[in-house]
Amino acid sequence: MDSAPARHTGQSGTGPAGGSAGTAAVRRSVTAIHPPRRPDADRARPLVRPQRGRPRDGVLPLLTADALATAVTTAALPAPALPAAAAGPIAVLLALLHAQAGLYRPRLAPSALRELPVLAGRSAVLWCGTAAVVAAVAPRQALGWAALLTAVCVQAVLACAARGCVNQLRRRSARRKPSSALVVGPGAGASAVAAALHGRPEYGLRPVGLAHTGPAEEGNGGVPVLATPEDIRRAVIQNSVRHAVFTRPPEADERTASLVRLFHDHGCRLWLADPAGTAKVTGMRVAQPEDQLWGYAVQPLLPRPARPVERGLKRVIDGALAALALIAAAPVMGLCALAVRVSDGPGVIFRQERVGLYGRPFTLLKFRTLRADAHESATRWTVAGDHRMSPVGSFLRKSSLDELPQLWNVVRGDMSLVGPRPERPYFVAKFAAVHPGYEARHRMPVGITGLAQINGLRGDTSIEDRARFDNHYIDTWSLWQDLWILARTAASFFRFRLGGS
């Protein structure tokens, strides 16, 4: 748990404004961060869940293809193998297996034949499991080896054929109605990717601009060069851009990292291409080697860990544990509220706007430890050691008891028990402009405690280090890691209560 704002370390302030280079269309600028004149003058705009640009990008056609293949396979089995009603549960299980294998992830160059080995493997797992269940429940209807082999082969072939039809329809639709796209990256690499998209309409992306992040240069093939955030935002709106292709990881520098938020705001899907061929030269494996853009390795940049089942389970666990903790901590919270009321007067609960999942603002609840005006609470860096803080407020902050009302934020769904600590909108905007990768923290619900906090990065500590720990937590997230962090947090709390460090 975190009891005080963190110290801002590293680069601060603003750089000099850029000048013209090449043509008047090529401009450079550095966004300046100034304290707001009023508490809500510099609110961070909420990020929205990316919306799919066209129906062909959705998973419904692939789900339909898999379901039809399952229904036909079930009907093709010799009687009395399985009733027709069994096709529904089997199709659901197959969809889960395919989702686990990443067969519903977006691709620029999907190929059903290249997916055939994975489809066959998942079909074998599905029907072997089905045969085992049938043999245990209804031994007289047990599938023989011939029927089992037939089911696996028919399922794999039909699924491959149906997916091939879906991919062919998508390619035709992509040629007729390509989606507008921006290519983001420095130098010749971005120009090469833009040229490939321009010359190969089957990918369904029509480049409308180059958002160069390197030295200023002219566009390629009539594609305009966009140098400032204002130019990029205008191009996104005017051209209804639905895709952004990065030629290097967005966190590589602060300019590309800051564009992620802009694209998410406008519902763009993000891709990472590899024009330099780094993965091939070094022998590193990319996440989806079967997807490519005219020979360039390409993969989608997902805004959050793509494990919906585990994330749903995380939400259920958060809600249940937070509700139980609220009940168990009710007497302690009552005493804290009484102490604050007697010591510091009316206004026991302190409410403050924080930034949560996808950059959406929410109201965070805490026990009041210091009376301050709205502007001060939104922009002041730290209140640690403030002479206005009473002994009760100081104790609540040091013990983290002031954060107990945040359990209600967890129950409501604003926060999680474990995740990156939420920050105020003013500082989110400032840190995102200074620290590459800070914006990526909002891929995951914010939490009461987290990996950074159990490693001592709480209070007046480095923002850069905290962002690095938060992103590592998100990249390696698992339910077991959440339970481990909760156990470490509880241990540190009881050490404080017992007089330890």
FIKOL-181399 format. One record per residue (C-alpha): residue number from 1; residue in three letters; x, y, z. Coordinates in steps of 0.001 Angstrom, whole numbers, plus 500000, padded with zeros to 6 digits. Example, Ala and Ser with C-alpha at 12.3 -4.5 7.8 and 13.67 -1.06 7.14 Angstrom:
BEGIN
[1 ala [512300 495500 507800]] [2 ser [513670 498940 507140]] 
! end
This chain:
BEGIN
[1 met [500000 500000 500000]] [2 asp [501113 503498 499265]] [3 ser [500680 506295 501723]] [4 ala [502205 509317 499983]] [5 pro [502848 510657 496498]] [6 ala [506096 509565 494938]] [7 arg [509176 511647 494290]] [8 his [509577 512730 490683]] [9 thr [513057 511810 489512]] [10 gly [514638 512175 486138]] [11 gln [513984 514714 483445]] [12 ser [511569 517529 484191]] [13 gly [510430 520751 482649]] [14 thr [510175 521347 478921]] [15 gly [512572 521441 476022]] [16 pro [512960 524137 473412]] [17 ala [510455 524368 470663]] [18 gly [511457 522792 467372]] [19 gly [511836 524647 464101]] [20 ser [511004 524025 460432]] [21 ala [512958 521491 458405]] [22 gly [512534 520363 454786]] [23 thr [509022 521713 454179]] [24 ala [506496 523710 456114]] [25 ala [504572 520511 456776]] [26 val [507433 519118 458816]] [27 arg [507397 520655 462279]] [28 arg [508798 519564 465623]] [29 ser [507477 520481 469013]] [30 val [507815 519398 472625]] [31 thr [504705 519366 474748]] [32 ala [505065 521554 477832]] [33 ile [503503 520574 481137]] [34 his [502345 523463 483301]] [35 pro [500470 523398 486608]] [36 pro [496742 523891 486049]] [37 arg [495123 527203 486938]] [38 arg [492272 525321 488578]] [39 pro [491950 521768 489887]] [40 asp [490348 520370 486741]] [41 ala [492207 522390 484133]] [42 asp [494598 519602 483197]] [43 arg [492528 516484 483638]] [44 ala [493882 513431 481951]] [45 arg [491567 512396 479148]] [46 pro [490193 508927 479764]] [47 leu [491397 506188 477504]] [48 val [488643 504135 475992]] [49 arg [488622 500473 475191]] [50 pro [489737 500232 471580]] [51 gln [486845 499764 469181]] [52 arg [487190 497636 466100]] [53 gly [487293 499652 462933]] [54 arg [485286 497242 460735]] [55 pro [483220 494085 461203]] [56 arg [485903 492025 459456]] [57 asp [488198 492676 462407]] [58 gly [485872 490955 464874]] [59 val [486002 487378 466087]] [60 leu [482329 486591 465428]] [61 pro [482903 485186 461905]] [62 leu [485648 482881 463200]] [63 leu [483505 481781 466135]] [64 thr [480666 481032 463712]] [65 ala [482998 479024 461482]] [66 asp [484245 476952 464401]] [67 ala [480703 476373 465691]] [68 leu [479481 475203 462269]] [69 ala [482440 472829 461976]] [70 thr [481636 471392 465401]] [71 ala [477939 470973 464587]] [72 val [478656 469183 461299]] [73 thr [481253 466930 462952]] [74 thr [478838 465967 465731]] [75 ala [476124 465174 463210]] [76 ala [478545 463111 461090]] [77 leu [479400 460692 463921]] [78 pro [477750 457264 463647]] [79 ala [474656 456855 465800]] [80 pro [474173 456634 468693]] [81 ala [477423 458428 469457]] [82 leu [476320 461859 470588]] [83 pro [472984 463701 470661]] [84 ala [472687 466862 468575]] [85 ala [472377 468962 471761]] [86 ala [475964 468049 472675]] [87 ala [477252 470230 469826]] [88 gly [476666 473408 471880]] [89 pro [478903 472569 474883]] [90 ile [481527 471057 472578]] [91 ala [481588 474245 470481]] [92 val [482067 476333 473637]] [93 leu [484977 474145 474737]] [94 leu [486528 474402 471283]] [95 ala [486229 478201 471356]] [96 leu [488043 478274 474696]] [97 leu [490822 476051 473339]] [98 his [491192 478225 470249]] [99 ala [491219 481393 472338]] [100 gln [493961 479930 474525]] [101 ala [495985 479202 471385]] [102 gly [495540 482768 470127]] [103 leu [493487 481734 467087]] [104 tyr [491111 484677 467515]] [105 arg [493779 487367 467725]] [106 pro [493849 489941 464916]] [107 arg [496167 489248 461996]] [108 leu [497113 491165 458893]] [109 ala [497834 488051 456816]] [110 pro [495766 485184 458263]] [111 ser [496199 481737 456717]] [112 ala [493964 478815 457618]] [113 leu [496415 476278 456177]] [114 arg [499207 477565 458426]] [115 glu [496827 477190 461367]] [116 leu [495961 473599 460439]] [117 pro [498489 471925 462802]] [118 val [497157 473975 465717]] [119 leu [493558 473268 464680]] [120 ala [494297 469540 464489]] [121 gly [495959 469529 467896]] [122 arg [493069 471367 469544]] [123 ser [490579 469043 467807]] [124 ala [492407 466026 469190]] [125 val [492345 467454 472719]] [126 leu [488662 468343 472376]] [127 trp [487423 465005 471109]] [128 cys [489652 462887 473335]] [129 gly [488260 464771 476317]] [130 thr [484722 464382 474983]] [131 ala [485244 460647 474470]] [132 ala [486529 460259 478031]] [133 val [483489 462081 479453]] [134 val [481058 460031 477351]] [135 ala [482752 456770 478379]] [136 ala [482440 457738 482052]] [137 val [478824 458958 481890]] [138 ala [477298 456625 479275]] [139 pro [479560 453604 478628]] [140 arg [477164 452171 476010]] [141 gln [477646 455261 473850]] [142 ala [481431 455352 474186]] [143 leu [483250 456482 471044]] [144 gly [485375 453823 469385]] [145 trp [488834 454513 468008]] [146 ala [487495 454788 464467]] [147 ala [484792 457265 465474]] [148 leu [487280 459260 467542]] [149 leu [489795 459481 464673]] [150 thr [487004 460452 462279]] [151 ala [485810 463214 464588]] [152 val [489306 464676 464976]] [153 cys [490023 464664 461242]] [154 val [486613 465971 460174]] [155 gln [486704 468703 462827]] [156 ala [490169 469899 461788]] [157 val [489429 469852 458052]] [158 leu [486048 471594 458379]] [159 ala [487426 474233 460756]] [160 cys [490317 474902 458380]] [161 ala [487996 475159 455369]] [162 ala [485517 477422 457165]] [163 arg [488285 479692 458431]] [164 gly [489735 479821 454918]] [165 cys [486388 481077 453613]] [166 val [486251 483729 456347]] [167 asn [489783 484876 455549]] [168 gln [488996 485064 451826]] [169 leu [485905 487184 452465]] [170 arg [487937 489470 454711]] [171 arg [490611 489939 452056]] [172 arg [488006 490869 449472]] [173 ser [486395 493316 451866]] [174 ala [489817 494761 452699]] [175 arg [490567 495431 449049]] [176 arg [487229 497128 448467]] [177 lys [487138 499186 451671]] [178 pro [490604 499594 453183]] [179 ser [490942 501209 456603]] [180 ser [492989 504357 457048]] [181 ala [496273 503824 458875]] [182 leu [499193 505832 460203]] [183 val [502756 504505 460218]] [184 val [504711 505586 463295]] [185 gly [508485 505422 463492]] [186 pro [511776 507013 462507]] [187 gly [513550 507210 459188]] [188 ala [513499 504841 456255]] [189 gly [511923 501987 458182]] [190 ala [508579 503767 458513]] [191 ser [508699 504837 454867]] [192 ala [509346 501238 453790]] [193 val [506382 499939 455779]] [194 ala [504154 502689 454363]] [195 ala [505263 501795 450837]] [196 ala [504479 498123 451466]] [197 leu [500984 498965 452681]] [198 his [500415 501300 449751]] [199 gly [501456 498667 447208]] [200 arg [499693 495669 448798]] [201 pro [495973 496451 449235]] [202 glu [495190 492911 450434]] [203 tyr [496308 493909 453928]] [204 gly [493381 496310 454103]] [205 leu [495401 499262 455426]] [206 arg [495685 502503 453454]] [207 pro [498530 504705 454786]] [208 val [497416 508320 455131]] [209 gly [500456 509689 456943]] [210 leu [503873 509044 458445]] [211 ala [504284 510041 462076]] [212 his [508065 510326 462014]] [213 thr [509789 510268 465396]] [214 gly [513305 510667 464051]] [215 pro [515036 513414 462034]] [216 ala [512708 515445 459861]] [217 glu [512307 514218 456297]] [218 glu [509892 514204 453418]] [219 gly [507030 511812 453013]] [220 asn [507256 508731 450785]] [221 gly [505133 508363 447715]] [222 gly [502924 511343 448437]] [223 val [502172 510300 452029]] [224 pro [502415 513391 454233]] [225 val [504836 513551 457140]] [226 leu [503226 514374 460496]] [227 ala [505643 515779 463039]] [228 thr [503603 517246 465889]] [229 pro [500890 515739 468098]] [230 glu [498482 518323 466726]] [231 asp [499150 517189 463141]] [232 ile [498717 513553 464117]] [233 arg [495491 514194 466020]] [234 arg [494089 516181 463087]] [235 ala [495001 513379 460665]] [236 val [493401 510738 462892]] [237 ile [490134 512675 463066]] [238 gln [489953 513855 459452]] [239 asn [490871 510476 457938]] [240 ser [488964 508300 460468]] [241 val [492180 506408 461189]] [242 arg [491524 502970 462691]] [243 his [495027 501439 462671]] [244 ala [498476 502606 463762]] [245 val [501550 500617 462690]] [246 phe [504604 501185 464890]] [247 thr [507989 500302 463434]] [248 arg [509618 500117 466866]] [249 pro [508212 499366 470341]] [250 pro [506163 502361 471561]] [251 glu [508101 502508 474813]] [252 ala [511386 502973 472933]] [253 asp [511187 506755 473320]] [254 glu [508847 509222 474924]] [255 arg [507481 510593 471650]] [256 thr [506185 507241 470411]] [257 ala [504995 506303 473903]] [258 ser [502911 509463 474123]] [259 leu [501146 508573 470860]] [260 val [499747 505348 472289]] [261 arg [497307 507318 474381]] [262 leu [496175 509389 471402]] [263 phe [495470 506303 469308]] [264 his [493635 504558 472140]] [265 asp [491500 507663 472648]] [266 his [490293 507357 469067]] [267 gly [489769 503582 469091]] [268 cys [492724 502671 466866]] [269 arg [494152 499175 466721]] [270 leu [497908 499093 467231]] [271 trp [500432 496948 465370]] [272 leu [504189 496494 465726]] [273 ala [506129 495818 462516]] [274 asp [509826 494910 462297]] [275 pro [511237 496670 459214]] [276 ala [514829 496299 460419]] [277 gly [514475 492523 460674]] [278 thr [516013 492572 464138]] [279 ala [514194 489428 465259]] [280 lys [515441 487483 462230]] [281 val [519034 488715 462438]] [282 thr [519410 488016 466147]] [283 gly [517472 484773 466087]] [284 met [514868 486054 468531]] [285 arg [511395 484561 468227]] [286 val [508500 486971 467773]] [287 ala [505148 486350 469467]] [288 gln [503328 485443 466221]] [289 pro [505876 484407 463603]] [290 glu [503112 483326 461199]] [291 asp [501864 486906 460718]] [292 gln [503719 489234 458376]] [293 leu [503382 492418 456369]] [294 trp [505084 491861 453014]] [295 gly [507942 490025 454705]] [296 tyr [508084 492182 457832]] [297 ala [507271 490381 461071]] [298 val [504183 491986 462575]] [299 gln [502117 491421 465693]] [300 pro [499220 493229 467386]] [301 leu [499922 495432 470383]] [302 leu [497236 494403 472824]] [303 pro [496073 497034 475349]] [304 arg [495766 494533 478178]] [305 pro [496683 490921 478988]] [306 ala [494510 488859 476643]] [307 arg [493314 486342 479236]] [308 pro [489635 487170 479747]] [309 val [488871 484090 481863]] [310 glu [491683 484765 484339]] [311 arg [490896 488482 484394]] [312 gly [487252 487703 485139]] [313 leu [488360 485393 487944]] [314 lys [490627 488165 489250]] [315 arg [487633 490507 489401]] [316 val [485552 487916 491278]] [317 ile [488358 487299 493771]] [318 asp [488874 491042 494238]] [319 gly [485202 491658 494937]] [320 ala [484848 488732 497346]] [321 leu [488034 489443 499313]] [322 ala [487340 493185 499467]] [323 ala [483793 492585 500737]] [324 leu [485059 490183 503425]] [325 ala [487826 492628 504358]] [326 leu [485299 495457 504695]] [327 ile [483228 493371 507088]] [328 ala [486260 492267 509108]] [329 ala [487747 495771 509212]] [330 ala [484478 497537 510063]] [331 pro [485351 497976 513778]] [332 val [488817 499321 512929]] [333 met [487377 501670 510311]] [334 gly [484807 502881 512827]] [335 leu [487551 503716 515326]] [336 cys [489586 505469 512620]] [337 ala [486579 507545 511566]] [338 leu [485862 508480 515175]] [339 ala [489494 509479 515771]] [340 val [489538 511671 512652]] [341 arg [486239 513307 513606]] [342 val [487373 514085 517157]] [343 ser [490898 515197 516186]] [344 asp [490322 517080 512927]] [345 gly [486626 517914 512829]] [346 pro [483943 517146 510207]] [347 gly [484778 515528 506906]] [348 val [486051 512069 507765]] [349 ile [486344 510765 504182]] [350 phe [488710 512413 501715]] [351 arg [487742 512120 498044]] [352 gln [490224 512656 495235]] [353 glu [490157 512078 491493]] [354 arg [492601 509430 490300]] [355 val [493287 507785 486942]] [356 gly [492412 504115 486538]] [357 leu [492114 501458 483824]] [358 tyr [492521 502847 480264]] [359 gly [493044 506292 481800]] [360 arg [489453 506588 483043]] [361 pro [489107 508865 486080]] [362 phe [487415 507693 489269]] [363 thr [486969 508995 492807]] [364 leu [489360 507430 495305]] [365 leu [488321 507245 498967]] [366 lys [490634 507652 501982]] [367 phe [490384 508726 505584]] [368 arg [491248 512418 505756]] [369 thr [494679 513045 507251]] [370 leu [495160 516683 506232]] [371 arg [492704 519419 505347]] [372 ala [493731 521031 502031]] [373 asp [491929 522855 499246]] [374 ala [491103 521102 495988]] [375 his [493870 522760 493968]] [376 glu [496530 521896 496516]] [377 ser [495445 518272 496802]] [378 ala [495438 517895 493000]] [379 thr [498865 519399 492292]] [380 arg [500953 519347 495470]] [381 trp [503720 516781 495265]] [382 thr [503759 515491 498836]] [383 val [502257 516313 502204]] [384 ala [504632 514153 504218]] [385 gly [505873 516080 507239]] [386 asp [503303 518874 506831]] [387 his [502974 520717 510159]] [388 arg [499195 520874 509716]] [389 met [498907 517101 510012]] [390 ser [497605 515969 513390]] [391 pro [499077 513002 515297]] [392 val [496019 510958 514281]] [393 gly [496550 511783 510619]] [394 ser [500243 510991 510845]] [395 phe [499521 507608 512442]] [396 leu [496916 506728 509824]] [397 arg [499310 507537 506986]] [398 lys [502282 505667 508456]] [399 ser [500163 502593 509179]] [400 ser [498296 502811 505820]] [401 leu [495024 502607 507739]] [402 asp [493914 505729 505875]] [403 glu [493569 503571 502754]] [404 leu [491022 501132 504188]] [405 pro [488078 502959 502499]] [406 gln [489639 501984 499168]] [407 leu [488223 498525 499761]] [408 trp [484906 500059 498724]] [409 asn [486584 501228 495493]] [410 val [487540 497593 494885]] [411 val [483986 496373 495525]] [412 arg [482648 498984 493102]] [413 gly [485130 497926 490417]] [414 asp [487147 501157 490333]] [415 met [490256 499369 491580]] [416 ser [491750 495944 492176]] [417 leu [493456 494641 495284]] [418 val [496720 494300 493340]] [419 gly [497834 496565 490522]] [420 pro [499697 499795 489754]] [421 arg [498963 502567 492219]] [422 pro [496582 505212 490819]] [423 glu [497848 508749 490434]] [424 arg [496213 512153 490077]] [425 pro [495419 513368 486534]] [426 tyr [497858 516291 486683]] [427 phe [500798 514045 487572]] [428 val [499721 511331 485116]] [429 ala [499976 513867 482284]] [430 lys [503350 515078 483564]] [431 phe [504895 511645 484122]] [432 ala [503624 510307 480786]] [433 ala [505439 513128 478991]] [434 val [508708 512506 480843]] [435 his [508968 508766 481549]] [436 pro [508661 506334 478600]] [437 gly [506387 503454 479484]] [438 tyr [504465 505282 482203]] [439 glu [501312 505364 480074]] [440 ala [501460 501563 479678]] [441 arg [500662 501180 483403]] [442 his [497008 501805 482579]] [443 arg [496681 498508 480738]] [444 met [495727 496913 484054]] [445 pro [493252 497954 486761]] [446 val [494959 500051 489426]] [447 gly [495347 498526 492874]] [448 ile [495684 499153 496577]] [449 thr [499037 497373 496608]] [450 gly [501399 496139 493934]] [451 leu [504783 494763 492971]] [452 ala [506436 498164 493301]] [453 gln [505059 498688 496812]] [454 ile [506279 495360 498215]] [455 asn [509748 496183 496871]] [456 gly [509862 499371 498908]] [457 leu [508829 501769 496129]] [458 arg [506172 503623 498065]] [459 gly [505987 507145 499321]] [460 asp [508793 509474 498211]] [461 thr [510494 507152 495697]] [462 ser [511440 507103 492017]] [463 ile [508628 507291 489479]] [464 glu [510810 505676 486830]] [465 asp [511509 502652 489043]] [466 arg [507844 502332 490005]] [467 ala [506710 502447 486372]] [468 arg [509257 499757 485494]] [469 phe [508029 497467 488291]] [470 asp [504373 498117 487362]] [471 asn [504924 497233 483709]] [472 his [506873 494121 484687]] [473 tyr [503942 493081 486887]] [474 ile [501517 493541 483991]] [475 asp [503723 491677 481498]] [476 thr [504157 488700 483870]] [477 trp [500764 488861 485560]] [478 ser [499158 485748 487017]] [479 leu [496659 485001 489769]] [480 trp [499403 483329 491797]] [481 gln [501507 486487 491579]] [482 asp [498538 488498 492931]] [483 leu [498189 486148 495910]] [484 trp [501945 486335 496540]] [485 ile [501859 490158 496527]] [486 leu [498882 490182 498904]] [487 ala [500743 487857 501278]] [488 arg [503848 490071 501171]] [489 thr [501699 493156 501796]] [490 ala [500000 491559 504806]] [491 ala [503358 490501 506203]] [492 ser [504751 494027 505925]] [493 phe [501626 495477 507574]] [494 phe [501852 493146 510557]] [495 arg [505556 493855 510910]] [496 phe [504638 497516 511309]] [497 arg [501914 496695 513819]] [498 leu [504384 494604 515847]] [499 gly [506963 497390 515874]] [500 gly [509194 496056 513085]] [501 ser [510456 497851 510003]] 
! end
